[in-house]
Amino acid sequence: MPPKRNRTAPWDYDREAYKGRNMVERVFNRMKHHRKASTRYDRLDATFLADLQLILIAVYLKKPAKTQLV
């Protein structure tokens, strides 16, 4: 995590790793909006993974077009 701006002795951090971590956290936050994934009502692992894939597709399609990767 980056140090606060007003810190007298800031520490070094890997900026690229922090960007990747932030992106992953944002995806999980968007996935939590789907109740089925956060409560895990499915009995079979295959069904749960299929639902996660559908939710990730929905999250990907809702993103603005200018920030999507090709």
All heavy atoms as a GROMACS GRO file, in nm:
protein
  591
    1MET      N    1   0.084  -0.118   0.000
    1MET     CA    2   0.000   0.000   0.000
    1MET      C    3   0.088   0.124   0.000
    1MET      O    4   0.191   0.127   0.066
    1MET     CB    5  -0.091   0.002   0.123
    1MET     CG    6  -0.182  -0.116   0.133
    1MET     SD    7  -0.358  -0.085   0.145
    1MET     CE    8  -0.383   0.082   0.172
    2PRO      N    9   0.048   0.225  -0.072
    2PRO     CA   10   0.127   0.348  -0.074
    2PRO      C   11   0.112   0.424   0.058
    2PRO      O   12   0.007   0.417   0.123
    2PRO     CB   13   0.068   0.427  -0.190
    2PRO     CG   14  -0.069   0.376  -0.206
    2PRO     CD   15  -0.064   0.231  -0.166
    3PRO      N   16   0.216   0.495   0.098
    3PRO     CA   17   0.206   0.574   0.221
    3PRO      C   18   0.120   0.698   0.198
    3PRO      O   19   0.099   0.741   0.085
    3PRO     CB   20   0.350   0.612   0.250
    3PRO     CG   21   0.416   0.611   0.117
    3PRO     CD   22   0.348   0.504   0.038
    4LYS      N   23   0.071   0.758   0.306
    4LYS     CA   24  -0.005   0.882   0.296
    4LYS      C   25   0.088   0.995   0.252
    4LYS      O   26   0.209   0.991   0.276
    4LYS     CB   27  -0.069   0.917   0.429
    4LYS     CG   28  -0.180   0.821   0.467
    4LYS     CD   29  -0.251   0.870   0.591
    4LYS     CE   30  -0.367   0.778   0.624
    4LYS     NZ   31  -0.440   0.826   0.739
    5ARG      N   32   0.033   1.095   0.191
    5ARG     CA   33   0.114   1.205   0.139
    5ARG      C   34   0.182   1.286   0.249
    5ARG      O   35   0.288   1.342   0.228
    5ARG     CB   36   0.027   1.298   0.055
    5ARG     CG   37  -0.023   1.234  -0.071
    5ARG     CD   38  -0.106   1.333  -0.150
    5ARG     NE   39  -0.172   1.268  -0.261
    5ARG     CZ   40  -0.128   1.271  -0.385
    5ARG    NH1   41  -0.018   1.337  -0.414
    5ARG    NH2   42  -0.192   1.209  -0.480
    6ASN      N   43   0.121   1.296   0.365
    6ASN     CA   44   0.178   1.378   0.472
    6ASN      C   45   0.275   1.302   0.562
    6ASN      O   46   0.316   1.351   0.665
    6ASN     CB   47   0.066   1.440   0.556
    6ASN     CG   48  -0.020   1.335   0.624
    6ASN    OD1   49  -0.004   1.216   0.601
    6ASN    ND2   50  -0.112   1.380   0.707
    7ARG      N   51   0.314   1.184   0.522
    7ARG     CA   52   0.407   1.102   0.602
    7ARG      C   53   0.548   1.158   0.592
    7ARG      O   54   0.596   1.192   0.483
    7ARG     CB   55   0.403   0.959   0.551
    7ARG     CG   56   0.483   0.865   0.632
    7ARG     CD   57   0.404   0.742   0.659
    7ARG     NE   58   0.490   0.649   0.726
    7ARG     CZ   59   0.470   0.608   0.849
    7ARG    NH1   60   0.366   0.648   0.914
    7ARG    NH2   61   0.552   0.524   0.906
    8THR      N   62   0.619   1.168   0.705
    8THR     CA   63   0.753   1.225   0.704
    8THR      C   64   0.856   1.130   0.645
    8THR      O   65   0.950   1.175   0.580
    8THR     CB   66   0.796   1.264   0.847
    8THR    OG1   67   0.788   1.148   0.930
    8THR    CG2   68   0.707   1.373   0.901
    9ALA      N   69   0.840   1.000   0.668
    9ALA     CA   70   0.935   0.903   0.614
    9ALA      C   71   0.856   0.800   0.530
    9ALA      O   72   0.824   0.691   0.578
    9ALA     CB   73   1.009   0.832   0.727
   10PRO      N   74   0.824   0.832   0.405
   10PRO     CA   75   0.747   0.738   0.324
   10PRO      C   76   0.830   0.616   0.286
   10PRO      O   77   0.952   0.622   0.276
   10PRO     CB   78   0.711   0.819   0.200
   10PRO     CG   79   0.812   0.926   0.192
   10PRO     CD   80   0.856   0.955   0.333
   11TRP      N   81   0.762   0.504   0.268
   11TRP     CA   82   0.829   0.380   0.229
   11TRP      C   83   0.807   0.354   0.081
   11TRP      O   84   0.718   0.411   0.018
   11TRP     CB   85   0.778   0.264   0.313
   11TRP     CG   86   0.629   0.244   0.306
   11TRP    CD1   87   0.558   0.182   0.209
   11TRP    CD2   88   0.533   0.293   0.398
   11TRP    NE1   89   0.425   0.186   0.235
   11TRP    CE2   90   0.406   0.255   0.352
   11TRP    CE3   91   0.540   0.365   0.517
   11TRP    CZ2   92   0.288   0.286   0.419
   11TRP    CZ3   93   0.423   0.394   0.583
   11TRP    CH2   94   0.300   0.355   0.534
   12ASP      N   95   0.889   0.268   0.025
   12ASP     CA   96   0.876   0.232  -0.116
   12ASP      C   97   0.771   0.121  -0.131
   12ASP      O   98   0.754   0.038  -0.042
   12ASP     CB   99   1.009   0.182  -0.171
   12ASP     CG  100   1.113   0.293  -0.178
   12ASP    OD1  101   1.072   0.410  -0.191
   12ASP    OD2  102   1.232   0.262  -0.171
   13TYR      N  103   0.705   0.123  -0.246
   13TYR     CA  104   0.608   0.017  -0.276
   13TYR      C  105   0.607  -0.004  -0.426
   13TYR      O  106   0.648   0.082  -0.503
   13TYR     CB  107   0.468   0.053  -0.224
   13TYR     CG  108   0.402   0.167  -0.297
   13TYR    CD1  109   0.308   0.144  -0.395
   13TYR    CD2  110   0.434   0.298  -0.268
   13TYR    CE1  111   0.247   0.248  -0.463
   13TYR    CE2  112   0.375   0.404  -0.335
   13TYR     CZ  113   0.282   0.378  -0.432
   13TYR     OH  114   0.222   0.480  -0.500
   14ASP      N  115   0.562  -0.122  -0.466
   14ASP     CA  116   0.556  -0.156  -0.608
   14ASP      C  117   0.426  -0.102  -0.666
   14ASP      O  118   0.318  -0.150  -0.638
   14ASP     CB  119   0.562  -0.308  -0.624
   14ASP     CG  120   0.573  -0.351  -0.769
   14ASP    OD1  121   0.584  -0.263  -0.857
   14ASP    OD2  122   0.573  -0.472  -0.794
   15ARG      N  123   0.438   0.002  -0.747
   15ARG     CA  124   0.321   0.072  -0.802
   15ARG      C  125   0.238  -0.020  -0.894
   15ARG      O  126   0.116  -0.020  -0.887
   15ARG     CB  127   0.369   0.194  -0.881
   15ARG     CG  128   0.266   0.298  -0.907
   15ARG     CD  129   0.338   0.417  -0.973
   15ARG     NE  130   0.273   0.542  -0.964
   15ARG     CZ  131   0.252   0.615  -0.856
   15ARG    NH1  132   0.290   0.569  -0.740
   15ARG    NH2  133   0.193   0.731  -0.861
   16GLU      N  134   0.303  -0.099  -0.976
   16GLU     CA  135   0.232  -0.188  -1.069
   16GLU      C  136   0.157  -0.299  -0.994
   16GLU      O  137   0.045  -0.334  -1.028
   16GLU     CB  138   0.329  -0.248  -1.170
   16GLU     CG  139   0.386  -0.147  -1.266
   16GLU     CD  140   0.278  -0.074  -1.346
   16GLU    OE1  141   0.184  -0.140  -1.394
   16GLU    OE2  142   0.288   0.049  -1.360
   17ALA      N  143   0.220  -0.354  -0.891
   17ALA     CA  144   0.154  -0.458  -0.812
   17ALA      C  145   0.032  -0.400  -0.740
   17ALA      O  146  -0.073  -0.466  -0.729
   17ALA     CB  147   0.250  -0.519  -0.710
   18TYR      N  148   0.041  -0.278  -0.694
   18TYR     CA  149  -0.071  -0.214  -0.626
   18TYR      C  150  -0.186  -0.189  -0.723
   18TYR      O  151  -0.302  -0.206  -0.688
   18TYR     CB  152  -0.027  -0.082  -0.561
   18TYR     CG  153  -0.137  -0.016  -0.484
   18TYR    CD1  154  -0.181  -0.069  -0.363
   18TYR    CD2  155  -0.198   0.099  -0.531
   18TYR    CE1  156  -0.283  -0.009  -0.292
   18TYR    CE2  157  -0.300   0.160  -0.461
   18TYR     CZ  158  -0.342   0.106  -0.340
   18TYR     OH  159  -0.443   0.165  -0.271
   19LYS      N  160  -0.155  -0.151  -0.847
   19LYS     CA  161  -0.260  -0.130  -0.947
   19LYS      C  162  -0.333  -0.261  -0.975
   19LYS      O  163  -0.455  -0.264  -0.988
   19LYS     CB  164  -0.200  -0.076  -1.077
   19LYS     CG  165  -0.162   0.069  -1.070
   19LYS     CD  166  -0.107   0.115  -1.204
   19LYS     CE  167  -0.059   0.257  -1.199
   19LYS     NZ  168  -0.004   0.302  -1.327
   20GLY      N  169  -0.260  -0.371  -0.987
   20GLY     CA  170  -0.322  -0.501  -1.010
   20GLY      C  171  -0.408  -0.545  -0.894
   20GLY      O  172  -0.518  -0.596  -0.912
   21ARG      N  173  -0.360  -0.522  -0.774
   21ARG     CA  174  -0.435  -0.558  -0.654
   21ARG      C  175  -0.564  -0.477  -0.646
   21ARG      O  176  -0.671  -0.529  -0.613
   21ARG     CB  177  -0.350  -0.533  -0.530
   21ARG     CG  178  -0.418  -0.560  -0.400
   21ARG     CD  179  -0.320  -0.536  -0.284
   21ARG     NE  180  -0.392  -0.539  -0.159
   21ARG     CZ  181  -0.426  -0.430  -0.091
   21ARG    NH1  182  -0.394  -0.311  -0.134
   21ARG    NH2  183  -0.490  -0.441   0.022
   22ASN      N  184  -0.555  -0.350  -0.678
   22ASN     CA  185  -0.672  -0.263  -0.676
   22ASN      C  186  -0.776  -0.310  -0.778
   22ASN      O  187  -0.896  -0.312  -0.749
   22ASN     CB  188  -0.629  -0.120  -0.704
   22ASN     CG  189  -0.742  -0.022  -0.688
   22ASN    OD1  190  -0.840  -0.050  -0.622
   22ASN    ND2  191  -0.728   0.093  -0.750
   23MET      N  192  -0.732  -0.350  -0.896
   23MET     CA  193  -0.823  -0.397  -0.999
   23MET      C  194  -0.896  -0.524  -0.953
   23MET      O  195  -1.018  -0.538  -0.970
   23MET     CB  196  -0.749  -0.424  -1.130
   23MET     CG  197  -0.840  -0.465  -1.243
   23MET     SD  198  -0.755  -0.496  -1.397
   23MET     CE  199  -0.651  -0.632  -1.354
   24VAL      N  200  -0.823  -0.616  -0.893
   24VAL     CA  201  -0.884  -0.741  -0.844
   24VAL      C  202  -0.986  -0.710  -0.734
   24VAL      O  203  -1.096  -0.767  -0.733
   24VAL     CB  204  -0.774  -0.838  -0.793
   24VAL    CG1  205  -0.835  -0.955  -0.719
   24VAL    CG2  206  -0.690  -0.886  -0.909
   25GLU      N  207  -0.954  -0.620  -0.644
   25GLU     CA  208  -1.047  -0.585  -0.537
   25GLU      C  209  -1.174  -0.521  -0.593
   25GLU      O  210  -1.284  -0.546  -0.543
   25GLU     CB  211  -0.981  -0.489  -0.438
   25GLU     CG  212  -0.882  -0.558  -0.348
   25GLU     CD  213  -0.823  -0.463  -0.246
   25GLU    OE1  214  -0.868  -0.347  -0.237
   25GLU    OE2  215  -0.732  -0.506  -0.173
   26ARG      N  216  -1.161  -0.440  -0.697
   26ARG     CA  217  -1.278  -0.378  -0.758
   26ARG      C  218  -1.368  -0.482  -0.824
   26ARG      O  219  -1.490  -0.473  -0.818
   26ARG     CB  220  -1.236  -0.273  -0.859
   26ARG     CG  221  -1.181  -0.149  -0.794
   26ARG     CD  222  -1.131  -0.052  -0.900
   26ARG     NE  223  -1.064   0.059  -0.839
   26ARG     CZ  224  -1.110   0.184  -0.845
   26ARG    NH1  225  -1.221   0.210  -0.911
   26ARG    NH2  226  -1.044   0.282  -0.788
   27VAL      N  227  -1.308  -0.581  -0.889
   27VAL     CA  228  -1.388  -0.687  -0.952
   27VAL      C  229  -1.465  -0.766  -0.846
   27VAL      O  230  -1.584  -0.794  -0.862
   27VAL     CB  231  -1.299  -0.782  -1.037
   27VAL    CG1  232  -1.376  -0.906  -1.078
   27VAL    CG2  233  -1.248  -0.708  -1.159
   28PHE      N  234  -1.399  -0.800  -0.734
   28PHE     CA  235  -1.468  -0.871  -0.628
   28PHE      C  236  -1.580  -0.786  -0.568
   28PHE      O  237  -1.686  -0.838  -0.533
   28PHE     CB  238  -1.371  -0.915  -0.518
   28PHE     CG  239  -1.303  -1.044  -0.548
   28PHE    CD1  240  -1.171  -1.046  -0.589
   28PHE    CD2  241  -1.370  -1.163  -0.537
   28PHE    CE1  242  -1.108  -1.165  -0.618
   28PHE    CE2  243  -1.308  -1.284  -0.566
   28PHE     CZ  244  -1.177  -1.284  -0.606
   29ASN      N  245  -1.558  -0.656  -0.557
   29ASN     CA  246  -1.662  -0.569  -0.505
   29ASN      C  247  -1.783  -0.566  -0.599
   29ASN      O  248  -1.898  -0.568  -0.554
   29ASN     CB  249  -1.608  -0.427  -0.486
   29ASN     CG  250  -1.704  -0.339  -0.413
   29ASN    OD1  251  -1.791  -0.386  -0.341
   29ASN    ND2  252  -1.689  -0.210  -0.430
   30ARG      N  253  -1.758  -0.565  -0.730
   30ARG     CA  254  -1.869  -0.568  -0.826
   30ARG      C  255  -1.941  -0.702  -0.822
   30ARG      O  256  -2.063  -0.709  -0.840
   30ARG     CB  257  -1.818  -0.541  -0.966
   30ARG     CG  258  -1.777  -0.398  -0.988
   30ARG     CD  259  -1.743  -0.373  -1.132
   30ARG     NE  260  -1.684  -0.242  -1.145
   30ARG     CZ  261  -1.561  -0.220  -1.189
   30ARG    NH1  262  -1.486  -0.321  -1.227
   30ARG    NH2  263  -1.514  -0.099  -1.198
   31MET      N  264  -1.868  -0.810  -0.797
   31MET     CA  265  -1.930  -0.942  -0.791
   31MET      C  266  -2.019  -0.955  -0.668
   31MET      O  267  -2.118  -1.026  -0.670
   31MET     CB  268  -1.823  -1.051  -0.787
   31MET     CG  269  -1.756  -1.074  -0.920
   31MET     SD  270  -1.623  -1.193  -0.910
   31MET     CE  271  -1.702  -1.334  -0.841
   32LYS      N  272  -1.987  -0.883  -0.560
   32LYS     CA  273  -2.066  -0.892  -0.438
   32LYS      C  274  -2.206  -0.836  -0.456
   32LYS      O  275  -2.295  -0.864  -0.376
   32LYS     CB  276  -1.996  -0.818  -0.325
   32LYS     CG  277  -1.876  -0.891  -0.271
   32LYS     CD  278  -1.813  -0.812  -0.160
   32LYS     CE  279  -1.687  -0.877  -0.110
   32LYS     NZ  280  -1.624  -0.798  -0.004
   33HIS      N  281  -2.228  -0.757  -0.559
   33HIS     CA  282  -2.361  -0.702  -0.584
   33HIS      C  283  -2.459  -0.812  -0.629
   33HIS      O  284  -2.580  -0.791  -0.623
   33HIS     CB  285  -2.356  -0.590  -0.688
   33HIS     CG  286  -2.286  -0.469  -0.638
   33HIS    ND1  287  -2.346  -0.378  -0.556
   33HIS    CD2  288  -2.160  -0.424  -0.657
   33HIS    CE1  289  -2.261  -0.282  -0.527
   33HIS    NE2  290  -2.146  -0.308  -0.587
   34HIS      N  291  -2.407  -0.923  -0.673
   34HIS     CA  292  -2.491  -1.035  -0.714
   34HIS      C  293  -2.508  -1.127  -0.594
   34HIS      O  294  -2.413  -1.191  -0.548
   34HIS     CB  295  -2.427  -1.110  -0.832
   34HIS     CG  296  -2.416  -1.026  -0.954
   34HIS    ND1  297  -2.515  -1.017  -1.047
   34HIS    CD2  298  -2.317  -0.945  -0.997
   34HIS    CE1  299  -2.479  -0.936  -1.143
   34HIS    NE2  300  -2.359  -0.891  -1.114
   35ARG      N  301  -2.628  -1.134  -0.542
   35ARG     CA  302  -2.656  -1.206  -0.419
   35ARG      C  303  -2.623  -1.354  -0.429
   35ARG      O  304  -2.576  -1.417  -0.334
   35ARG     CB  305  -2.802  -1.187  -0.383
   35ARG     CG  306  -2.838  -1.248  -0.251
   35ARG     CD  307  -2.978  -1.208  -0.212
   35ARG     NE  308  -3.009  -1.270  -0.085
   35ARG     CZ  309  -3.120  -1.335  -0.062
   35ARG    NH1  310  -3.212  -1.346  -0.155
   35ARG    NH2  311  -3.142  -1.390   0.054
   36LYS      N  312  -2.646  -1.410  -0.545
   36LYS     CA  313  -2.625  -1.554  -0.561
   36LYS      C  314  -2.478  -1.592  -0.540
   36LYS      O  315  -2.448  -1.697  -0.483
   36LYS     CB  316  -2.671  -1.597  -0.700
   36LYS     CG  317  -2.678  -1.745  -0.717
   36LYS     CD  318  -2.746  -1.782  -0.845
   36LYS     CE  319  -2.766  -1.930  -0.850
   36LYS     NZ  320  -2.844  -1.973  -0.963
   37ALA      N  321  -2.386  -1.509  -0.583
   37ALA     CA  322  -2.244  -1.540  -0.567
   37ALA      C  323  -2.198  -1.517  -0.424
   37ALA      O  324  -2.115  -1.591  -0.372
   37ALA     CB  325  -2.161  -1.456  -0.662
   38SER      N  326  -2.252  -1.415  -0.359
   38SER     CA  327  -2.203  -1.383  -0.224
   38SER      C  328  -2.259  -1.479  -0.119
   38SER      O  329  -2.197  -1.500  -0.016
   38SER     CB  330  -2.239  -1.240  -0.187
   38SER     OG  331  -2.378  -1.221  -0.190
   39THR      N  332  -2.376  -1.540  -0.144
   39THR     CA  333  -2.434  -1.630  -0.045
   39THR      C  334  -2.410  -1.777  -0.077
   39THR      O  335  -2.426  -1.862   0.010
   39THR     CB  336  -2.585  -1.607  -0.033
   39THR    OG1  337  -2.643  -1.616  -0.161
   39THR    CG2  338  -2.613  -1.471   0.027
   40ARG      N  339  -2.375  -1.808  -0.200
   40ARG     CA  340  -2.347  -1.943  -0.248
   40ARG      C  341  -2.459  -2.042  -0.215
   40ARG      O  342  -2.445  -2.129  -0.128
   40ARG     CB  343  -2.214  -1.994  -0.194
   40ARG     CG  344  -2.176  -2.122  -0.266
   40ARG     CD  345  -2.041  -2.170  -0.239
   40ARG     NE  346  -2.024  -2.294  -0.316
   40ARG     CZ  347  -1.918  -2.365  -0.316
   40ARG    NH1  348  -1.815  -2.330  -0.247
   40ARG    NH2  349  -1.911  -2.475  -0.387
   41TYR      N  350  -2.568  -2.026  -0.288
   41TYR     CA  351  -2.682  -2.117  -0.271
   41TYR      C  352  -2.665  -2.247  -0.350
   41TYR      O  353  -2.739  -2.342  -0.328
   41TYR     CB  354  -2.812  -2.050  -0.317
   41TYR     CG  355  -2.862  -1.948  -0.219
   41TYR    CD1  356  -2.894  -1.820  -0.261
   41TYR    CD2  357  -2.882  -1.980  -0.086
   41TYR    CE1  358  -2.941  -1.726  -0.172
   41TYR    CE2  359  -2.930  -1.887   0.004
   41TYR     CZ  360  -2.960  -1.760  -0.040
   41TYR     OH  361  -3.007  -1.667   0.048
   42ASP      N  362  -2.571  -2.252  -0.442
   42ASP     CA  363  -2.555  -2.370  -0.527
   42ASP      C  364  -2.498  -2.487  -0.448
   42ASP      O  365  -2.412  -2.471  -0.362
   42ASP     CB  366  -2.463  -2.339  -0.644
   42ASP     CG  367  -2.518  -2.228  -0.730
   42ASP    OD1  368  -2.639  -2.228  -0.752
   42ASP    OD2  369  -2.439  -2.143  -0.772
   43ARG      N  370  -2.544  -2.605  -0.480
   43ARG     CA  371  -2.496  -2.724  -0.412
   43ARG      C  372  -2.374  -2.784  -0.479
   43ARG      O  373  -2.289  -2.844  -0.414
   43ARG     CB  374  -2.606  -2.829  -0.406
   43ARG     CG  375  -2.722  -2.788  -0.320
   43ARG     CD  376  -2.830  -2.892  -0.323
   43ARG     NE  377  -2.946  -2.843  -0.253
   43ARG     CZ  378  -3.013  -2.914  -0.166
   43ARG    NH1  379  -2.978  -3.038  -0.142
   43ARG    NH2  380  -3.117  -2.863  -0.106
   44LEU      N  381  -2.366  -2.772  -0.610
   44LEU     CA  382  -2.255  -2.832  -0.683
   44LEU      C  383  -2.149  -2.728  -0.716
   44LEU      O  384  -2.179  -2.613  -0.746
   44LEU     CB  385  -2.306  -2.894  -0.814
   44LEU     CG  386  -2.410  -3.005  -0.800
   44LEU    CD1  387  -2.458  -3.048  -0.937
   44LEU    CD2  388  -2.351  -3.122  -0.725
   45ASP      N  389  -2.023  -2.770  -0.710
   45ASP     CA  390  -1.914  -2.679  -0.743
   45ASP      C  391  -1.920  -2.632  -0.887
   45ASP      O  392  -1.891  -2.516  -0.916
   45ASP     CB  393  -1.779  -2.747  -0.717
   45ASP     CG  394  -1.752  -2.767  -0.570
   45ASP    OD1  395  -1.814  -2.696  -0.488
   45ASP    OD2  396  -1.668  -2.852  -0.537
   46ALA      N  397  -1.958  -2.721  -0.977
   46ALA     CA  398  -1.964  -2.684  -1.119
   46ALA      C  399  -2.070  -2.577  -1.143
   46ALA      O  400  -2.048  -2.484  -1.222
   46ALA     CB  401  -1.995  -2.808  -1.203
   47THR      N  402  -2.182  -2.587  -1.074
   47THR     CA  403  -2.288  -2.486  -1.088
   47THR      C  404  -2.241  -2.352  -1.033
   47THR      O  405  -2.266  -2.247  -1.090
   47THR     CB  406  -2.415  -2.531  -1.014
   47THR    OG1  407  -2.448  -2.663  -1.055
   47THR    CG2  408  -2.531  -2.440  -1.042
   48PHE      N  409  -2.172  -2.355  -0.919
   48PHE     CA  410  -2.120  -2.232  -0.860
   48PHE      C  411  -2.020  -2.164  -0.953
   48PHE      O  412  -2.025  -2.042  -0.973
   48PHE     CB  413  -2.056  -2.264  -0.724
   48PHE     CG  414  -1.996  -2.144  -0.657
   48PHE    CD1  415  -2.078  -2.043  -0.608
   48PHE    CD2  416  -1.860  -2.132  -0.644
   48PHE    CE1  417  -2.024  -1.933  -0.545
   48PHE    CE2  418  -1.804  -2.022  -0.581
   48PHE     CZ  419  -1.886  -1.923  -0.532
   49LEU      N  420  -1.929  -2.242  -1.010
   49LEU     CA  421  -1.830  -2.185  -1.102
   49LEU      C  422  -1.896  -2.130  -1.228
   49LEU      O  423  -1.856  -2.025  -1.280
   49LEU     CB  424  -1.725  -2.289  -1.138
   49LEU     CG  425  -1.629  -2.326  -1.025
   49LEU    CD1  426  -1.537  -2.438  -1.068
   49LEU    CD2  427  -1.549  -2.206  -0.982
   50ALA      N  428  -1.999  -2.197  -1.277
   50ALA     CA  429  -2.072  -2.146  -1.394
   50ALA      C  430  -2.141  -2.015  -1.362
   50ALA      O  431  -2.139  -1.921  -1.444
   50ALA     CB  432  -2.174  -2.249  -1.441
   51ASP      N  433  -2.199  -2.004  -1.243
   51ASP     CA  434  -2.262  -1.878  -1.203
   51ASP      C  435  -2.158  -1.766  -1.190
   51ASP      O  436  -2.182  -1.652  -1.227
   51ASP     CB  437  -2.337  -1.895  -1.072
   51ASP     CG  438  -2.466  -1.972  -1.089
   51ASP    OD1  439  -2.520  -1.973  -1.202
   51ASP    OD2  440  -2.512  -2.031  -0.990
   52LEU      N  441  -2.041  -1.798  -1.135
   52LEU     CA  442  -1.935  -1.697  -1.125
   52LEU      C  443  -1.892  -1.650  -1.263
   52LEU      O  444  -1.867  -1.530  -1.283
   52LEU     CB  445  -1.814  -1.753  -1.049
   52LEU     CG  446  -1.826  -1.760  -0.899
   52LEU    CD1  447  -1.697  -1.812  -0.839
   52LEU    CD2  448  -1.860  -1.626  -0.840
   53GLN      N  449  -1.882  -1.740  -1.357
   53GLN     CA  450  -1.845  -1.701  -1.493
   53GLN      C  451  -1.949  -1.610  -1.554
   53GLN      O  452  -1.916  -1.510  -1.618
   53GLN     CB  453  -1.824  -1.824  -1.580
   53GLN     CG  454  -1.699  -1.902  -1.544
   53GLN     CD  455  -1.688  -2.031  -1.620
   53GLN    OE1  456  -1.785  -2.080  -1.677
   53GLN    NE2  457  -1.569  -2.089  -1.619
   54LEU      N  458  -2.077  -1.641  -1.533
   54LEU     CA  459  -2.183  -1.554  -1.585
   54LEU      C  460  -2.180  -1.417  -1.520
   54LEU      O  461  -2.200  -1.314  -1.585
   54LEU     CB  462  -2.319  -1.620  -1.563
   54LEU     CG  463  -2.349  -1.741  -1.652
   54LEU    CD1  464  -2.479  -1.805  -1.609
   54LEU    CD2  465  -2.356  -1.698  -1.797
   55ILE      N  466  -2.153  -1.412  -1.390
   55ILE     CA  467  -2.145  -1.284  -1.320
   55ILE      C  468  -2.027  -1.202  -1.370
   55ILE      O  469  -2.038  -1.082  -1.392
   55ILE     CB  470  -2.138  -1.307  -1.168
   55ILE    CG1  471  -2.273  -1.360  -1.119
   55ILE    CG2  472  -2.099  -1.181  -1.094
   55ILE    CD1  473  -2.270  -1.413  -0.978
   56LEU      N  474  -1.912  -1.267  -1.391
   56LEU     CA  475  -1.796  -1.196  -1.443
   56LEU      C  476  -1.820  -1.142  -1.583
   56LEU      O  477  -1.775  -1.033  -1.618
   56LEU     CB  478  -1.673  -1.286  -1.440
   56LEU     CG  479  -1.614  -1.310  -1.302
   56LEU    CD1  480  -1.504  -1.416  -1.310
   56LEU    CD2  481  -1.559  -1.181  -1.245
   57ILE      N  482  -1.893  -1.217  -1.664
   57ILE     CA  483  -1.928  -1.169  -1.798
   57ILE      C  484  -2.018  -1.046  -1.787
   57ILE      O  485  -1.998  -0.946  -1.856
   57ILE     CB  486  -1.995  -1.281  -1.880
   57ILE    CG1  487  -1.893  -1.388  -1.916
   57ILE    CG2  488  -2.061  -1.224  -2.006
   57ILE    CD1  489  -1.953  -1.513  -1.975
   58ALA      N  490  -2.115  -1.051  -1.696
   58ALA     CA  491  -2.204  -0.936  -1.677
   58ALA      C  492  -2.127  -0.814  -1.627
   58ALA      O  493  -2.151  -0.702  -1.672
   58ALA     CB  494  -2.316  -0.973  -1.580
   59VAL      N  495  -2.033  -0.835  -1.535
   59VAL     CA  496  -1.951  -0.724  -1.485
   59VAL      C  497  -1.866  -0.666  -1.597
   59VAL      O  498  -1.854  -0.544  -1.612
   59VAL     CB  499  -1.862  -0.772  -1.368
   59VAL    CG1  500  -1.754  -0.673  -1.335
   59VAL    CG2  501  -1.948  -0.800  -1.246
   60TYR      N  502  -1.810  -0.753  -1.680
   60TYR     CA  503  -1.726  -0.707  -1.790
   60TYR      C  504  -1.807  -0.627  -1.892
   60TYR      O  505  -1.762  -0.525  -1.942
   60TYR     CB  506  -1.661  -0.828  -1.858
   60TYR     CG  507  -1.574  -0.792  -1.976
   60TYR    CD1  508  -1.448  -0.738  -1.956
   60TYR    CD2  509  -1.618  -0.810  -2.106
   60TYR    CE1  510  -1.368  -0.704  -2.063
   60TYR    CE2  511  -1.539  -0.776  -2.213
   60TYR     CZ  512  -1.414  -0.723  -2.191
   60TYR     OH  513  -1.335  -0.688  -2.297
   61LEU      N  514  -1.928  -0.672  -1.920
   61LEU     CA  515  -2.011  -0.602  -2.018
   61LEU      C  516  -2.066  -0.470  -1.966
   61LEU      O  517  -2.097  -0.381  -2.046
   61LEU     CB  518  -2.126  -0.692  -2.062
   61LEU     CG  519  -2.085  -0.814  -2.145
   61LEU    CD1  520  -2.206  -0.901  -2.174
   61LEU    CD2  521  -2.018  -0.771  -2.275
   62LYS      N  522  -2.077  -0.453  -1.836
   62LYS     CA  523  -2.127  -0.328  -1.780
   62LYS      C  524  -2.021  -0.219  -1.776
   62LYS      O  525  -2.053  -0.103  -1.759
   62LYS     CB  526  -2.179  -0.351  -1.638
   62LYS     CG  527  -2.314  -0.415  -1.636
   62LYS     CD  528  -2.366  -0.420  -1.494
   62LYS     CE  529  -2.503  -0.483  -1.490
   62LYS     NZ  530  -2.556  -0.485  -1.354
   63LYS      N  531  -1.893  -0.255  -1.786
   63LYS     CA  532  -1.787  -0.156  -1.783
   63LYS      C  533  -1.797  -0.063  -1.903
   63LYS      O  534  -1.838  -0.105  -2.011
   63LYS     CB  535  -1.650  -0.224  -1.783
   63LYS     CG  536  -1.616  -0.288  -1.652
   63LYS     CD  537  -1.488  -0.366  -1.652
   63LYS     CE  538  -1.377  -0.312  -1.734
   63LYS     NZ  539  -1.254  -0.388  -1.723
   64PRO      N  540  -1.756   0.063  -1.888
   64PRO     CA  541  -1.755   0.154  -2.003
   64PRO      C  542  -1.660   0.104  -2.112
   64PRO      O  543  -1.557   0.042  -2.083
   64PRO     CB  544  -1.702   0.286  -1.946
   64PRO     CG  545  -1.725   0.275  -1.799
   64PRO     CD  546  -1.721   0.130  -1.764
   65ALA      N  547  -1.694   0.133  -2.235
   65ALA     CA  548  -1.618   0.078  -2.349
   65ALA      C  549  -1.474   0.129  -2.353
   65ALA      O  550  -1.385   0.059  -2.398
   65ALA     CB  551  -1.688   0.112  -2.478
   66LYS      N  552  -1.448   0.250  -2.308
   66LYS     CA  553  -1.313   0.304  -2.320
   66LYS      C  554  -1.212   0.240  -2.225
   66LYS      O  555  -1.094   0.247  -2.248
   66LYS     CB  556  -1.313   0.455  -2.297
   66LYS     CG  557  -1.350   0.497  -2.158
   66LYS     CD  558  -1.345   0.647  -2.147
   66LYS     CE  559  -1.374   0.689  -2.004
   66LYS     NZ  560  -1.366   0.832  -1.988
   67THR      N  561  -1.259   0.173  -2.119
   67THR     CA  562  -1.165   0.111  -2.024
   67THR      C  563  -1.152  -0.039  -2.047
   67THR      O  564  -1.075  -0.102  -1.978
   67THR     CB  565  -1.210   0.135  -1.879
   67THR    OG1  566  -1.340   0.080  -1.862
   67THR    CG2  567  -1.211   0.283  -1.846
   68GLN      N  568  -1.226  -0.097  -2.140
   68GLN     CA  569  -1.216  -0.241  -2.163
   68GLN      C  570  -1.089  -0.273  -2.240
   68GLN      O  571  -1.048  -0.200  -2.329
   68GLN     CB  572  -1.338  -0.291  -2.242
   68GLN     CG  573  -1.463  -0.294  -2.158
   68GLN     CD  574  -1.579  -0.352  -2.237
   68GLN    OE1  575  -1.566  -0.379  -2.355
   68GLN    NE2  576  -1.690  -0.369  -2.172
   69LEU      N  577  -1.030  -0.385  -2.203
   69LEU     CA  578  -0.911  -0.434  -2.274
   69LEU      C  579  -0.957  -0.518  -2.393
   69LEU      O  580  -1.058  -0.586  -2.388
   69LEU     CB  581  -0.826  -0.517  -2.179
   69LEU     CG  582  -0.771  -0.442  -2.060
   69LEU    CD1  583  -0.698  -0.540  -1.969
   69LEU    CD2  584  -0.678  -0.332  -2.103
   70VAL      N  585  -0.879  -0.517  -2.497
   70VAL     CA  586  -0.914  -0.593  -2.617
   70VAL      C  587  -0.864  -0.733  -2.605
   70VAL      O  588  -0.770  -0.768  -2.547
   70VAL     CB  589  -0.855  -0.525  -2.742
   70VAL    CG1  590  -0.885  -0.606  -2.865
   70VAL    CG2  591  -0.913  -0.387  -2.754
   0.00000   0.00000   0.00000
